């Protein structure tokens, strides 16, 4: 297709990340017009993006695609937590039923020639039996039984089915690592914004991040390109959870796994942070993905390494060491009483580890490998 002729439909623009990605696509020279779709209008500025209020769970999305003569669909409305949707049932409907209706609309639309799906590395799971690095042809060690991970596995299955039925459509699936950056609000960034960071005793998870700028850049790259397939998308390198906490200059509290889960329930009820089972597993075992195909086949190079992406996120967060005791006292009364806890009542309680200030300067924003 000639440059500047693409008509792109982006789902999920009511959330800030989807809105920013839609704006970035509208600014790309290969794109003529971008239509943003969601059930509620976005709060921020959409720039040159045209907004259409539509629910992708209904057949109305097919009318939007046909009316606007859309040739490229970018699906970004897969939700990670039920808190923002009103419950797990609504979350599953938006994720799974919404994707099914969107794919059915694309299948009927002769104008659609490209489909881009933002998936997640959560599809690989996180366990003590995982390989050092997941490649795109690997499956999780155990099939997810519920929650966000199960939704993503089902969504990817439907996308593969669509690719078989519409072999004329270029389908690109991006399995993105946890997106992070100063503007990102997600379960993981909410966790790192806590004044005291609960960690799982005896574990130091390996983490990978994708900077929000690199997410926008890879979407522009894919929409303008012509490479189909499934790709792991992440910044170079690995950051352990203990390294991340030290760089935040925030106190860490190692706790047994059951206590972290209980604390997560308290924080979720207070709408402070949302600890899904997938996030608890990630913070226990971590996960690494191989990004060779991203560079060699897709031809994309992130600007930020994992360490640099985290540094940019952390740059505006103040240290909170002095507030540790007050915060711990506030949550301690909400944790369940267990025999193990009573047995340890004579001790000094959970170990509070206040991370020292990091040495050296903050990594540059360039593309050095981490």
SERO-4910 file (N, C-alpha, C, O; in steps of 0.05 Angstrom, whole numbers):
BEGIN
 pado doro    nc1    nc2    nc3   cac1   cac2   cac3    cc1    cc2    cc3    oc1    oc2    oc3
  Unk    A     17    -24      0      0      0      0     17     25      0     38     25     13
  Unk    A     10     45    -14     26     69    -16     27     84     10      9     82     26
  Unk    A     50     97     15     53    112     40     32    133     44     24    146     26
  Unk    A     22    135     69      2    154     76    -26    146     70    -44    163     72
  Unk    A    -31    122     62    -58    113     54    -71     95     75    -95     89     72
  Unk    A    -58     87     96    -69     67    114    -91     80    132    -89    102    141
  Unk    A   -113     65    135   -135     73    153   -134     52    176   -140     29    171
  Unk    A   -128     62    200   -123     44    222   -144     47    243   -152     69    251
  Unk    A   -155     24    253   -174     24    275   -159     13    299   -147     -8    298
  Unk    A   -160     28    322   -147     20    347   -168     16    368   -183     34    374
  Unk    A   -168     -7    381   -187    -13    403   -173     -5    429   -149     -4    431
  Unk    A   -190      0    449   -180      5    476   -168     32    481   -150     35    496
  Unk    A   -179     53    467   -167     79    470   -176     95    494   -166    117    499
  Unk    A   -195     84    509   -204     99    533   -182     97    555   -181    114    573
  Unk    A   -165     77    554   -143     75    573   -120     91    562   -116     93    538
  Unk    A   -104    101    580    -83    120    573    -63    108    553    -54    122    534
  Unk    A    -55     83    558    -35     71    540    -46     68    512    -31     73    492
  Unk    A    -71     59    510    -83     57    483    -86     84    469    -82     86    445
  Unk    A    -93    104    485    -96    131    473    -70    141    462    -69    152    440
  Unk    A    -48    138    478    -22    148    469    -12    132    445      0    144    427
  Unk    A    -17    106    444     -9     91    421    -25     99    396    -13    100    374
  Unk    A    -51    104    399    -67    113    376    -56    140    365    -55    144    341
  Unk    A    -49    158    383    -38    184    375    -12    180    360     -7    193    339
  Unk    A      5    162    370     31    157    357     27    146    328     41    153    310
  Unk    A      7    128    325      2    117    299     -8    139    280     -1    139    256
  Unk    A    -25    157    290    -35    178    273    -13    197    264    -17    210    243
  Unk    A      9    198    278     31    216    270     50    203    250     68    216    240
  Unk    A     46    177    245     65    163    228     59    170    198     36    171    191
  Unk    A     80    174    182     75    182    154     61    161    137     50    168    116
  Unk    A     61    136    145     48    115    129     18    114    134      3    100    120
  Unk    A      8    130    153    -20    128    162    -35    153    153    -26    176    158
  Unk    A    -57    149    141    -75    172    132    -94    179    154    -99    203    159
  Unk    A   -106    159    167   -126    165    187   -127    143    208   -122    119    202
  Unk    A   -133    150    233   -135    131    255   -162    135    269   -170    157    275
  Unk    A   -177    113    272   -203    113    286   -199     99    313   -191     75    313
  Unk    A   -204    112    335   -202    100    361   -229     91    370   -248    106    368
  Unk    A   -231     66    381   -256     55    389   -255     46    418   -236     34    427
  Unk    A   -276     52    433   -279     42    460   -307     49    469   -322     63    456
  Unk    A   -315     37    492   -342     41    502   -345     68    516   -367     79    518
  Unk    A   -322     80    526   -323    106    538   -302    124    526   -281    114    517
  Unk    A   -306    150    524   -287    168    512   -261    169    529   -263    166    554
  Unk    A   -238    173    517   -213    177    532   -213    203    547   -226    222    539
  Unk    A   -199    204    569   -198    228    585   -178    249    574   -182    273    576
  Unk    A   -156    239    561   -136    257    550   -141    264    521   -161    256    509
  Unk    A   -122    280    511   -124    290    483   -118    268    463    -98    254    466
  Unk    A   -135    264    444   -131    243    423   -117    254    399   -110    239    380
  Unk    A   -112    280    398    -98    292    375   -114    288    350   -137    296    349
  Unk    A   -102    277    329   -115    273    303   -131    248    301   -141    241    280
  Unk    A   -134    233    323   -149    208    323   -179    214    324   -188    230    341
  Unk    A   -194    201    307   -224    203    308   -235    183    327   -228    159    325
  Unk    A   -251    191    346   -262    172    366   -290    164    358   -307    180    351
  Unk    A   -295    138    360   -321    126    355   -328    110    380   -314     91    388
  Unk    A   -351    117    392   -360    102    416   -373     76    406   -394     77    393
  Unk    A   -361     54    412   -371     28    403   -360      6    422   -338      8    432
  Unk    A   -377    -14    426   -370    -37    442   -362    -60    424   -378    -70    408
  Unk    A   -337    -69    426   -327    -90    408   -340   -117    415   -337   -136    400
  Unk    A   -356   -118    437   -370   -143    443   -395   -146    426   -408   -167    427
  Unk    A   -403   -125    412   -427   -126    396   -421   -124    366   -399   -116    358
  Unk    A   -440   -132    349   -435   -132    320   -432   -104    309   -425   -101    285
  Unk    A   -436    -83    325   -433    -56    315   -405    -50    305   -401    -33    288
  Unk    A   -385    -65    316   -358    -60    308   -354    -66    278   -337    -54    265
  Unk    A   -369    -86    268   -367    -92    239   -377    -69    222   -366    -64    201
  Unk    A   -397    -55    232   -407    -32    217   -387     -9    216   -384      5    196
  Unk    A   -372     -6    239   -352     15    240   -329      9    220   -320     27    205
  Unk    A   -320    -16    219   -299    -24    201   -307    -20    172   -292    -10    156
  Unk    A   -332    -28    166   -342    -25    138   -346      5    131   -338     13    109
  Unk    A   -358     20    148   -363     48    142   -338     64    138   -336     81    121
  Unk    A   -317     59    155   -293     74    154   -273     63    134   -251     74    130
  Unk    A   -280     40    122   -262     27    102   -235     22    114   -214     28    103
  Unk    A   -235      9    138   -210      4    153   -194    -18    139   -206    -39    132
  Unk    A   -168    -14    137   -151    -36    126   -132    -48    146   -122    -70    143
  Unk    A   -128    -33    169   -110    -43    190   -124    -41    217   -133    -20    224
  Unk    A   -124    -63    232   -136    -64    258   -115    -69    279   -100    -89    276
  Unk    A   -113    -52    299    -94    -55    321   -110    -60    346   -124    -42    356
  Unk    A   -108    -85    357   -125    -93    380   -109    -89    405    -90   -104    410
  Unk    A   -118    -70    422   -103    -64    447   -121    -65    471   -113    -57    493
  Unk    A   -146    -75    468   -165    -73    490   -166    -99    506   -188   -108    514
  Unk    A   -143   -112    511   -142   -135    529   -134   -125    557   -113   -114    560
  Unk    A   -152   -130    576   -150   -118    603   -137   -138    622   -144   -162    622
  Unk    A   -118   -128    638   -102   -146    656   -115   -150    683   -110   -171    695
  Unk    A   -132   -132    692   -143   -135    719   -173   -128    718   -182   -112    703
  Unk    A   -189   -142    736   -217   -137    736   -226   -111    750   -249   -103    747
  Unk    A   -207    -99    765   -215    -75    781   -227    -53    765   -246    -40    774
  Unk    A   -216    -48    741   -225    -25    725   -249    -32    708   -260    -14    695
  Unk    A   -258    -57    708   -280    -65    691   -306    -72    706   -327    -75    694
  Unk    A   -304    -74    732   -327    -81    748   -329   -110    757   -349   -118    768
  Unk    A   -309   -125    751   -309   -153    760   -297   -172    739   -293   -165    716
  Unk    A   -291   -196    749   -279   -216    731   -296   -224    708   -286   -229    686
  Unk    A   -323   -226    712   -341   -234    690   -340   -213    667   -338   -220    644
  Unk    A   -341   -188    675   -340   -166    655   -313   -166    641   -311   -162    617
  Unk    A   -292   -171    657   -265   -171    645   -262   -193    624   -251   -188    603
  Unk    A   -273   -217    630   -271   -239    611   -288   -233    586   -279   -239    564
  Unk    A   -311   -221    590   -327   -213    566   -313   -194    548   -312   -197    524
  Unk    A   -301   -173    560   -286   -153    545   -262   -166    530   -257   -160    507
  Unk    A   -248   -183    544   -224   -195    533   -231   -216    511   -222   -214    489
  Unk    A   -246   -236    519   -251   -259    502   -273   -255    482   -270   -257    458
  Unk    A   -297   -247    492   -320   -243    474   -314   -219    456   -321   -220    432
  Unk    A   -302   -198    467   -295   -175    451   -276   -182    428   -280   -173    406
  Unk    A   -256   -198    434   -238   -207    413   -251   -224    392   -246   -221    368
  Unk    A   -269   -242    401   -283   -259    382   -300   -242    363   -300   -247    339
  Unk    A   -315   -222    373   -331   -205    356   -314   -188    338   -321   -185    314
  Unk    A   -291   -178    348   -274   -163    331   -263   -179    308   -262   -170    285
  Unk    A   -254   -204    314   -243   -221    293   -265   -229    273   -260   -231    249
  Unk    A   -290   -233    283   -312   -240    264   -317   -216    246   -323   -220    222
  Unk    A   -315   -192    256   -319   -168    240   -297   -166    219   -302   -159    196
  Unk    A   -272   -171    227   -249   -170    208   -252   -191    187   -245   -187    164
  Unk    A   -262   -215    195   -264   -237    175   -284   -229    153   -280   -237    130
  Unk    A   -305   -214    160   -326   -207    140   -318   -183    123   -330   -178    103
  Unk    A   -298   -168    132   -291   -143    119   -270   -147     98   -247   -152    105
  Unk    A   -276   -144     73   -256   -148     51   -234   -127     52   -213   -131     41
  Unk    A   -240   -104     64   -220    -82     65   -197    -88     84   -175    -76     80
  Unk    A   -201   -105    104   -180   -110    124   -158   -127    112   -163   -149    102
  Unk    A   -134   -116    113   -110   -131    102    -89   -136    124    -71   -151    119
  Unk    A    -91   -122    147    -71   -125    168    -85   -126    195   -103   -110    201
  Unk    A    -76   -144    212    -85   -146    240    -61   -147    258    -43   -164    255
  Unk    A    -60   -128    277    -39   -127    297    -52   -131    325    -70   -117    332
  Unk    A    -42   -151    340    -53   -156    366    -31   -153    387    -10   -165    386
  Unk    A    -37   -135    406    -18   -132    429    -25   -154    449    -44   -152    464
  Unk    A     -8   -174    450    -10   -195    470     10   -189    492     19   -167    496
  Unk    A     18   -210    507     35   -206    531     51   -231    536     43   -253    530
  Unk    A     75   -227    548     91   -250    556     79   -265    579     89   -287    587
  Unk    A     58   -254    591     43   -269    612     33   -295    602     28   -314    618
  Unk    A     29   -298    576     19   -323    564     38   -346    570     29   -369    569
  Unk    A     64   -341    576     83   -362    582     81   -372    611     91   -393    618
  Unk    A     67   -357    628     65   -364    656     91   -357    670    109   -345    659
  Unk    A     93   -366    696    117   -363    712    117   -385    733     99   -387    749
  Unk    A    137   -402    731    138   -425    750    167   -433    755    186   -422    741
  Unk    A    172   -451    774    199   -460    780    209   -480    759    231   -490    762
  Unk    A    193   -486    739    201   -506    718    206   -492    692    210   -506    671
  Unk    A    206   -466    691    209   -451    666    238   -453    655    257   -456    671
  Unk    A    241   -450    629    268   -447    618    279   -420    624    265   -402    633
  Unk    A    305   -417    620    318   -391    625    305   -369    608    301   -347    617
  Unk    A    299   -376    583    287   -357    564    266   -371    548    271   -393    537
  Unk    A    242   -359    546    221   -370    529    225   -360    500    229   -336    496
  Unk    A    224   -378    481    222   -370    453    193   -371    444    177   -383    457
  Unk    A    188   -360    421    160   -357    412    146   -384    407    122   -385    407
  Unk    A    161   -405    402    149   -431    397    145   -448    422    136   -471    420
  Unk    A    151   -437    445    147   -451    470    120   -446    482    108   -425    478
  Unk    A    111   -465    498     85   -463    513     91   -461    543    113   -469    552
  Unk    A     72   -451    558     76   -450    587     78   -478    598     67   -497    587
  Unk    A     92   -481    621     96   -507    633     69   -519    643     66   -543    645
  Unk    A     51   -502    649     24   -510    657      3   -492    645      6   -468    646
  Unk    A    -18   -503    633    -38   -487    620    -53   -470    641    -60   -480    662
  Unk    A    -56   -444    637    -70   -427    656    -99   -435    660   -112   -442    640
  Unk    A   -108   -435    684   -135   -445    690   -155   -422    694   -179   -426    692
  Unk    A   -146   -398    699   -164   -376    704   -150   -349    700   -126   -349    695
  Unk    A   -166   -328    702   -155   -301    702   -144   -291    675   -150   -302    654
  Unk    A   -128   -271    677   -117   -257    654   -101   -276    636   -104   -275    611
  Unk    A    -84   -293    648    -68   -311    632    -85   -330    615    -79   -335    592
  Unk    A   -107   -340    626   -125   -357    611   -139   -341    588   -142   -351    566
  Unk    A   -146   -316    594   -158   -299    573   -139   -296    550   -147   -299    527
  Unk    A   -114   -290    556    -94   -285    535    -89   -310    518    -87   -309    494
  Unk    A    -88   -333    532    -84   -359    517   -108   -364    498   -104   -372    475
  Unk    A   -132   -358    507   -155   -362    490   -155   -342    467   -161   -349    444
  Unk    A   -148   -317    473   -147   -296    452   -127   -304    430   -132   -301    406
  Unk    A   -103   -313    438    -83   -320    419    -93   -344    402    -87   -345    378
  Unk    A   -107   -362    414   -119   -385    399   -138   -375    378   -138   -385    355
  Unk    A   -156   -356    385   -175   -345    366   -160   -330    343   -169   -331    320
  Unk    A   -139   -316    350   -124   -301    330   -111   -321    310   -111   -315    286
  Unk    A   -100   -342    320    -88   -362    302   -109   -375    283   -104   -380    260
  Unk    A   -133   -379    295   -155   -389    278   -163   -370    257   -168   -377    234
  Unk    A   -164   -344    264   -171   -323    244   -149   -323    221   -156   -320    198
  Unk    A   -124   -326    229   -102   -325    209   -105   -348    189    -98   -345    166
  Unk    A   -115   -371    199   -119   -393    180   -143   -388    162   -142   -395    138
  Unk    A   -164   -376    172   -188   -371    156   -184   -348    136   -194   -349    114
  Unk    A   -168   -328    144   -163   -305    126   -133   -305    121   -118   -287    131
  Unk    A   -124   -323    104    -95   -325     98    -85   -301     83    -61   -296     80
  Unk    A   -104   -285     72    -96   -261     57    -90   -237     75    -80   -217     66
  Unk    A    -96   -240    101    -91   -219    121    -64   -223    135    -59   -245    144
  Unk    A    -48   -203    136    -23   -205    150    -29   -202    180    -39   -181    189
  Unk    A    -23   -222    196    -28   -222    225     -2   -221    240     15   -238    236
  Unk    A      1   -201    257     25   -198    273     17   -197    303      1   -180    310
  Unk    A     28   -215    319     21   -216    347     46   -208    363     67   -220    360
  Unk    A     43   -188    380     66   -178    396     63   -186    425     45   -176    439
  Unk    A     80   -205    434     80   -213    462     98   -194    477    122   -198    479
  Unk    A     86   -173    488    102   -152    501    108   -159    530     91   -169    545
  Unk    A    132   -153    539    139   -154    567    124   -132    582    111   -116    569
  Unk    A    125   -132    608    110   -112    624    118    -84    615    142    -77    616
  Unk    A     98    -69    606    104    -42    597    107    -23    621     91    -24    640
  Unk    A    128     -7    620    134     10    643    142     38    633    152     40    610
  Unk    A    138     58    649    146     85    642    132    105    660    114     97    676
  Unk    A    139    130    659    128    150    677     98    152    676     85    160    695
  Unk    A     86    147    652     57    151    648     41    125    651     16    126    649
  Unk    A     54    103    656     40     77    656     28     71    683     42     72    704
  Unk    A      2     65    683    -11     55    708    -20     27    702    -38     22    686
  Unk    A     -8      8    717    -14    -20    713    -10    -34    740      0    -22    759
  Unk    A    -18    -60    742    -14    -74    767     16    -73    776     21    -70    800
  Unk    A     34    -76    757     62    -77    764     73    -50    772     88    -48    791
  Unk    A     66    -29    757     75     -2    765     63      7    791     76     21    807
  Unk    A     38     -1    797     26      5    823     41     -9    845     44      2    867
  Unk    A     50    -33    840     66    -48    860     92    -34    866     99    -30    889
  Unk    A    106    -24    845    131    -11    849    127     17    861    146     29    872
  Unk    A    103     28    860     98     54    871     91     52    901     88     73    914
  Unk    A     88     28    912     82     25    940    105     37    957    128     34    949
  Unk    A     99     49    979    120     60    996    138     39   1008    161     44   1014
  Unk    A    127     15   1012    142     -8   1021    136    -31   1002    113    -36    997
  Unk    A    157    -44    992    154    -65    972    154    -93    985    174   -101    994
  Unk    A    131   -107    985    131   -134    995    143   -153    974    136   -152    951
  Unk    A    161   -170    983    173   -190    965    169   -218    977    164   -221   1001
  Unk    A    172   -238    960    168   -266    969    194   -276    981    215   -277    968
  Unk    A    193   -284   1005    216   -294   1020    230   -317   1006    217   -337    999
  Unk    A    256   -315   1001    271   -336    989    272   -336    959    284   -354    947
  Unk    A    260   -316    946    259   -314    917    269   -287    908    265   -267    922
  Unk    A    281   -286    884    290   -261    873    284   -262    843    300   -271    827
  Unk    A    260   -254    835    249   -258    808    266   -242    788    275   -220    793
  Unk    A    268   -254    764    281   -241    741    259   -227    725    238   -239    719
  Unk    A    263   -202    719    243   -186    706    253   -173    680    277   -167    677
  Unk    A    235   -170    661    241   -155    636    219   -134    632    196   -138    640
  Unk    A    227   -112    621    208    -90    617    210    -80    588    230    -83    574
  Unk    A    188    -67    580    186    -53    554    178    -25    560    157    -20    572
  Unk    A    194     -6    552    187     22    557    163     30    540    159     21    517
  Unk    A    146     48    551    122     56    537    129     69    510    113     66    491
  Unk    A    151     84    508    159     95    482    165     73    462    159     76    438
  Unk    A    177     51    471    184     29    453    159     14    444    158      3    422
  Unk    A    138     13    461    113      1    453    101     17    430     92      6    410
  Unk    A    101     43    433     90     60    411    107     57    386     96     56    363
  Unk    A    133     55    389    151     52    366    147     26    352    148     25    327
  Unk    A    144      4    367    141    -22    354    114    -24    339    112    -36    318
  Unk    A     93    -11    350     67    -11    336     70      5    310     59     -4    289
  Unk    A     83     28    311     88     43    286    104     26    266     97     25    242
  Unk    A    124     12    275    141     -5    258    125    -27    245    128    -32    221
  Unk    A    108    -40    261     92    -63    250     71    -53    231     67    -65    209
  Unk    A     57    -32    237     36    -21    220     48    -12    193     35    -16    172
  Unk    A     71      0    194     84      9    169     97    -13    153    103    -10    130
  Unk    A    103    -36    167    118    -57    154    100    -79    142     76    -75    138
  Unk    A    112   -102    137     97   -123    124    106   -151    134    106   -170    119
  Unk    A    113   -153    160    123   -178    171    102   -191    189     96   -180    210
  Unk    A     91   -213    181     72   -227    198     87   -246    218    111   -250    215
  Unk    A     72   -255    238     84   -274    257     80   -266    286     67   -246    292
  Unk    A     91   -282    304     89   -277    333    116   -271    343    136   -285    338
  Unk    A    118   -249    359    144   -239    367    144   -231    397    126   -218    406
  Unk    A    165   -239    411    170   -229    438    182   -201    436    200   -196    420
  Unk    A    170   -182    451    179   -154    450    188   -146    479    171   -145    497
  Unk    A    213   -140    482    224   -132    509    250   -117    505    264   -121    485
  Unk    A    256   -101    525    282    -88    526    304   -107    532    300   -128    544
  Unk    A    329   -101    524    352   -118    529    356   -122    559    351   -105    575
  Unk    A    366   -146    565    375   -151    593    354   -159    612    330   -159    606
  Unk    A    363   -166    636    346   -175    658    352   -158    682    374   -150    687
  Unk    A    331   -152    698    334   -138    723    321   -156    744    297   -164    742
  Unk    A    335   -162    766    323   -178    787    306   -160    804    309   -135    804
  Unk    A    287   -171    818    269   -156    835    285   -141    857    279   -117    863
  Unk    A    305   -153    868    321   -140    889    336   -116    877    338    -95    890
  Unk    A    346   -118    853    359    -96    840    339    -73    835    346    -49    839
  Unk    A    315    -80    826    295    -60    821    288    -44    847    286    -20    846
  Unk    A    285    -59    869    278    -46    894    300    -28    904    295     -6    914
  Unk    A    325    -37    900    348    -20    908    348      6    892    354     28    903
  Unk    A    342      4    866    343     28    850    320     47    856    322     71    850
  Unk    A    298     37    867    276     54    876    283     68    902    269     88    909
  Unk    A    303     58    917    309     69    944    284     67    962    278     85    977
  Unk    A    272     44    961    248     39    978    253     14    994    267     -4    986
  Unk    A    241     13   1018    245    -11   1035    230    -35   1024    208    -32   1014
  Unk    A    243    -58   1027    230    -83   1019    225   -100   1044    240   -100   1063
  Unk    A    202   -114   1044    194   -131   1066    191   -160   1055    170   -166   1044
  Unk    A    211   -177   1059    208   -205   1051    187   -219   1068    188   -218   1092
  Unk    A    168   -232   1055    146   -245   1069    141   -272   1056    147   -276   1033
  Unk    A    130   -291   1072    122   -317   1060    101   -312   1037     87   -292   1038
  Unk    A    101   -330   1018     83   -327    995     54   -323   1003     40   -306    991
  Unk    A     44   -338   1023     16   -335   1031     10   -307   1042    -11   -296   1038
  Unk    A     30   -296   1056     26   -269   1067     26   -248   1046     11   -228   1048
  Unk    A     43   -251   1025     42   -233   1003     15   -233    989      4   -212    982
  Unk    A      3   -258    986    -23   -260    975    -44   -246    992    -62   -233    981
  Unk    A    -42   -250   1018    -62   -237   1036    -59   -206   1035    -79   -192   1035
  Unk    A    -34   -197   1035    -30   -168   1033    -41   -157   1007    -52   -136   1006
  Unk    A    -37   -173    986    -48   -165    960    -78   -161    960    -88   -142    948
  Unk    A    -92   -179    975   -121   -176    977   -129   -150    991   -148   -137    984
  Unk    A   -113   -144   1012   -118   -119   1027   -114    -95   1009   -131    -76   1008
  Unk    A    -92    -95    994    -86    -72    976   -106    -70    954   -113    -48    945
  Unk    A   -116    -93    944   -136    -92    923   -162    -81    933   -175    -65    919
  Unk    A   -170    -89    957   -195    -78    969   -193    -48    973   -213    -34    971
  Unk    A   -169    -39    980   -165    -10    985   -160      5    959   -156     29    959
  Unk    A   -160     -9    936   -155      3    910   -127     16    908   -124     37    895
  Unk    A   -108      4    923    -81     15    922    -64      0    901    -49     13    886
  Unk    A    -67    -26    899    -53    -42    880    -70    -67    875    -86    -75    892
  Unk    A    -66    -80    852    -81   -104    846    -61   -127    842    -46   -128    822
  Unk    A    -61   -146    861    -44   -169    859    -59   -193    848    -73   -207    862
  Unk    A    -57   -196    822    -69   -219    809    -52   -244    814    -28   -241    821
  Unk    A    -63   -268    811    -47   -292    813    -23   -292    794     -1   -301    801
  Unk    A    -27   -281    770     -5   -279    751     18   -262    761     42   -268    758
  Unk    A     11   -239    774     31   -222    784     46   -234    808     70   -231    810
  Unk    A     32   -248    825     45   -261    848     65   -282    838     87   -285    849
  Unk    A     57   -297    817     76   -317    806    100   -303    793    122   -313    797
  Unk    A     95   -281    779    117   -267    767    137   -256    788    161   -259    784
  Unk    A    126   -246    810    143   -235    831    157   -257    847    175   -251    862
  Unk    A    148   -281    844    161   -304    857    183   -316    839    206   -319    848
  Unk    A    175   -324    815    193   -339    798    206   -322    776    227   -329    766
  Unk    A    193   -300    768    203   -284    746    199   -297    719    187   -319    718
  Unk    A    209   -284    699    206   -295    672    225   -281    653    230   -257    655
  Unk    A    236   -296    634    253   -285    614    245   -294    586    237   -317    583
  Unk    A    245   -276    567    238   -283    539    261   -276    520    274   -256    524
  Unk    A    264   -293    500    284   -288    480    274   -269    459    251   -273    449
  Unk    A    289   -249    452    280   -229    432    296   -230    406    297   -210    392
  Unk    A    308   -253    400    323   -256    375    306   -250    351    314   -236    332
  Unk    A    282   -262    351    264   -259    327    255   -230    324    251   -220    302
  Unk    A    252   -215    346    245   -187    345    265   -171    328    257   -154    312
  Unk    A    290   -177    331    311   -163    317    316   -175    289    317   -160    269
  Unk    A    319   -201    288    327   -214    263    305   -215    242    311   -213    218
  Unk    A    280   -219    250    258   -222    232    241   -197    230    235   -187    209
  Unk    A    232   -188    253    215   -164    254    231   -139    247    220   -120    236
  Unk    A    256   -139    253    273   -116    247    269    -92    266    272    -69    258
  Unk    A    262    -98    291    258    -76    310    278    -78    333    285    -99    343
  Unk    A    288    -54    341    308    -52    362    297    -32    383    295     -8    376
  Unk    A    291    -41    407    281    -21    427    302      0    434    326     -6    433
  Unk    A    293     23    439    311     45    447    321     41    475    344     48    482
  Unk    A    304     31    493    311     28    521    316     -2    527    302    -19    519
  Unk    A    337     -7    543    341    -33    554    322    -36    578    309    -17    586
  Unk    A    320    -60    589    303    -65    612    312    -46    635    295    -34    648
  Unk    A    338    -44    640    347    -28    662    342      2    657    334     16    676
  Unk    A    345     11    633    340     39    626    310     45    627    302     67    636
  Unk    A    293     27    619    264     31    621    256     34    650    240     51    657
  Unk    A    267     17    667    260     19    696    271     45    708    258     57    724
  Unk    A    295     53    700    307     77    710    289    101    703    286    119    719
  Unk    A    278    102    679    261    124    671    235    125    687    226    146    694
  Unk    A    224    101    692    200     99    708    206    109    737    190    123    749
  Unk    A    229    101    747    236    106    776    245    135    780    247    143    803
  Unk    A    252    149    759    265    175    762    249    195    777    260    213    791
  Unk    A    222    194    775    205    213    789    193    203    815    177    217    827
  Unk    A    201    179    823    190    168    848    208    175    872    232    168    871
  Unk    A    198    188    892    215    195    915    221    171    932    204    153    934
  Unk    A    244    170    945    250    149    965    230    150    988    220    172    994
  Unk    A    224    127   1000    203    126   1021    213    112   1046    196    103   1062
  Unk    A    239    110   1050    248     95   1073    238    104   1099    233     88   1117
  Unk    A    235    131   1103    226    141   1129    198    135   1136    190    137   1159
  Unk    A    182    126   1116    153    120   1121    148     91   1126    125     82   1130
  Unk    A    169     75   1127    166     46   1127    150     36   1151    132     20   1148
  Unk    A    159     45   1175    146     34   1199    116     41   1200    100     24   1208
  Unk    A    109     66   1191     81     74   1192     65     57   1172     42     49   1179
  Unk    A     76     52   1149     61     37   1129     58      8   1138     36     -4   1135
  Unk    A     79     -4   1149     77    -31   1159     56    -34   1181     41    -53   1181
  Unk    A     56    -14   1199     36    -15   1220      8    -14   1209    -11    -25   1221
  Unk    A      4      1   1188    -22      4   1176    -33    -21   1163    -57    -25   1163
  Unk    A    -15    -38   1153    -25    -62   1139    -24    -87   1157    -37   -107   1151
  Unk    A     -8    -86   1179     -5   -110   1195    -31   -120   1207    -35   -144   1208
  Unk    A    -48   -102   1215    -73   -110   1228    -92   -124   1209   -111   -137   1217
  Unk    A    -88   -120   1182   -106   -132   1162    -98   -159   1153   -113   -173   1140
  Unk    A    -74   -168   1161    -65   -194   1152    -77   -216   1169    -82   -212   1193
  Unk    A    -83   -239   1158    -96   -260   1173    -77   -272   1194    -53   -273   1191
  Unk    A    -90   -281   1216    -74   -294   1237    -70   -323   1230    -90   -337   1224
  Unk    A    -46   -333   1231    -40   -361   1224    -23   -373   1246    -10   -358   1261
  Unk    A    -24   -399   1249     -7   -412   1269     23   -405   1266     37   -401   1285
  Unk    A     32   -403   1241     59   -396   1236     66   -368   1247     87   -364   1257
  Unk    A     46   -350   1244     51   -323   1253     52   -323   1283     69   -309   1295
  Unk    A     35   -338   1297     35   -339   1326     61   -351   1336     72   -343   1357
  Unk    A     71   -371   1321     95   -384   1330    119   -365   1329    138   -368   1344
  Unk    A    118   -346   1311    140   -327   1308    135   -301   1323    150   -282   1319
  Unk    A    115   -300   1340    108   -275   1353    129   -265   1372    131   -241   1378
  Unk    A    146   -283   1381    167   -275   1400    191   -262   1385    208   -249   1398
  Unk    A    191   -264   1359    213   -252   1344    206   -223   1338    186   -213   1347
  Unk    A    223   -211   1322    219   -183   1316    200   -178   1292    197   -155   1284
  Unk    A    188   -199   1282    170   -196   1259    184   -197   1233    207   -205   1232
  Unk    A    170   -188   1212    182   -190   1185    207   -172   1183    208   -151   1195
  Unk    A    226   -181   1168    251   -167   1165    247   -143   1146    237   -147   1123
  Unk    A    254   -120   1154    252    -96   1138    279    -90   1126    298    -84   1140
  Unk    A    281    -91   1100    306    -86   1086    304    -59   1071    290    -58   1051
  Unk    A    317    -39   1082    317    -13   1069    340    -12   1048    363    -15   1056
  Unk    A    333     -8   1023    353     -9   1002    370     16   1003    360     38   1006
  Unk    A    396     12    999    414     36    998    410     51    972    400     40    953
  Unk    A    419     76    972    418     91    948    436     79    927    458     71    934
  Unk    A    428     79    902    445     67    881    469     85    876    468    109    878
  Unk    A    491     72    869    515     87    863    516     93    833    505     78    817
  Unk    A    531    114    826    534    120    798    510    136    787    490    139    801
  Unk    A    513    145    763    492    160    751    471    143    738    476    119    734
  Unk    A    447    154    733    426    140    720    433    133    691    446    149    678
  Unk    A    426    109    681    433    102    654    422    122    634    400    134    638
  Unk    A    436    126    612    427    144    591    403    133    577    397    109    580
  Unk    A    388    149    562    365    141    548    371    127    522    353    120    507
  Unk    A    396    124    516    403    112    490    397     83    489    385     72    507
  Unk    A    407     70    468    400     42    463    421     23    472    423      1    460
  Unk    A    438     29    492    458     10    501    445    -14    513    423    -12    523
  Unk    A    458    -36    511    446    -62    520    450    -64    550    471    -57    561
  Unk    A    429    -76    564    430    -79    593    432   -108    600    433   -115    623
***
